[in-house]
Amino acid sequence: MHVGCEFNFDTDAPSSSVLQVQPHPGFPHALLHDSWKCQPETYLREYLDAFGNRCQRLVIPGGRLVVRYDALVEVTAEPDPVRVDAEQVPPEELPDETLQFLLPSRYCLPDKLGGAAADSFGDVEPGWMQVQAISHWVHEHVVYTIGSTDSVSDAMDAYMRRQGVCRDYAHLAISFCRALNYPARYACGYIPLMGRSLPEEGMDFAAWMEVYIGGEWYAFDPRNDMRLAGRVVIGRGRDAVDVAMVTSGGGPRLESMMVWADA
């Protein structure tokens, strides 16, 4: 699969920044080739963050900068795995490293949405079907609306407004899962069309959630509400704060962006 993106920045002064758009090294896909191109030429330095995500540090110079990333990735043609017999792991048996994904975070608020989670899903049998019910409920009750939320909108905003984009779907579903003692983490990346029609809003980065259930992490996609093939994970974290595509200390203006994921 051919994946990548292009950013066009404009700045008034040099801006220290971090880009996070490369395939995650721990996901079961094979990175065959990738490359960066900057115009004007700009120095990039890679590092791994606390969640094992690949990041690039750079200084966006004053004026205009075009950054293009291209990659060829080998992915499976099989859709996201389903395991309907997966049981909820009791909290006392959860691995230590999963516990951080039970806690409230900047955008995911299980403490504020715990009552709503119990009311809506408390009667569903714990395990796979309960997590699937959460994902389906968010898909059915939130309307995909570009511009309805912004960089400070959280899961409570999505719940009250019933509008959002894919990151809002993920934040709300993650909040419900954590409220019911399922470790849940935010994931973002590239999703190829794989026979589906191009959405009206065009190709973009995608967000979904991964839930620890039955002793493994499984992908659930409240935005699309279907099992999809060819996901390429860029980053995983507590919420969108941990996996921002662009993080900058100087406020560069993003003039335009393109994303591609061609099977």
Stockholm file with secondary structure:
# STOCKHOLM 1.0

chainA/1-263         MHVGCEFNFDTDAPSSSVLQVQPHPGFPHALLHDSWKCQPETYLREYLDAFGNRCQRLVIPGGRLVVRYDALVEVTAEPDPVRVDAEQVPPEELPDETLQFLLPSRYCLPDKLGGAAADSFGDVEPGWMQVQAISHWVHEHVVYTIGSTDSVSDAMDAYMRRQGVCRDYAHLAISFCRALNYPARYACGYIPLMGRSLPEEGMDFAAWMEVYIGGEWYAFDPRNDMRLAGRVVIGRGRDAVDVAMVTSGGGPRLESMMVWADA
#=GR chainA/1-263 SS CEEEEEEEEEESSCEEEEECCSCCTTSSSEEEEEEEEEESCCCCEEEECTTSCEEEEEEECSEEEEEEEEEEEECCSSBSCCCTTCCCCCGGGSCGGGGGGGSCCSSCCHHHHHHHHHHHHTTSCTTHHHHHHHHHHHHHHSEECTTSCCTTCCHHHHHHHCEECHHHHHHHHHHHHHHTTCCEEEEEEECCCTTSCCCTTCSCCEEEEEEEETTEEEEECTTTCSCCBCCEEEEEESSGGGGCSEEESSCCEEEEEEEEEEC
#=GC SS_cons         CEEEEEEEEEESSCEEEEECCSCCTTSSSEEEEEEEEEESCCCCEEEECTTSCEEEEEEECSEEEEEEEEEEEECCSSBSCCCTTCCCCCGGGSCGGGGGGGSCCSSCCHHHHHHHHHHHHTTSCTTHHHHHHHHHHHHHHSEECTTSCCTTCCHHHHHHHCEECHHHHHHHHHHHHHHTTCCEEEEEEECCCTTSCCCTTCSCCEEEEEEEETTEEEEECTTTCSCCBCCEEEEEESSGGGGCSEEESSCCEEEEEEEEEEC
//
